[in-house]
Every structure is written in structure tokens, then in C-alpha cells.
Amino acid sequence: MFIQVQSMTEAVRMRKRLRGKGIQSAVVQTPPQYRRGGCGYSLQISEKALSAAEEAAREIGVHILGVFRSDFV
């Protein structure tokens, strides 16, 4: 599962916040077919971590541009 954000900085901030909550994530390039503006970076997480990631984004003021699943990862 991917969460697209506005900038690489926001992706890194979210990764750090999630790490502090014990949730694994990775900053990855957003596949072109899913890009919705921004810098082209997303946070890759497990599907079960989605609600925690959305909560983390709210806590640190990160705007989520989109959430999507991908079968090729």
C-alpha cells in the first residue's frame, strides 16, 4: 500500500513518526500512473498500518495526496 505526499521531506517525517510507533515503512518513488502532483514520492506501508499512518499524518500536519494499492510490489 502506498501513501502519496507532497514532498520527500514529508515522506521522511512520516517514516520517522511511524518508526517511533513501531510501524515499518519505506520512502519510495510513486509509480507514474498513480502520481497526483507533488514530488513523486510515497510512503510504502502494510495495509494494516493505514489507519496509524493517517493518524500520524494528522499529528504532524502532513497532507496526504492519495492512497493506493499496487499488485506489482
Buried (B, 14 or more C-beta within 10 A) or exposed (E): BBBBBBBBEBBBBBBEBBEEEEBEBEBBEBBEEBBEEBBBBBBBBEEEBEEBBBEBBEEEEBEBBBBBEEEEE
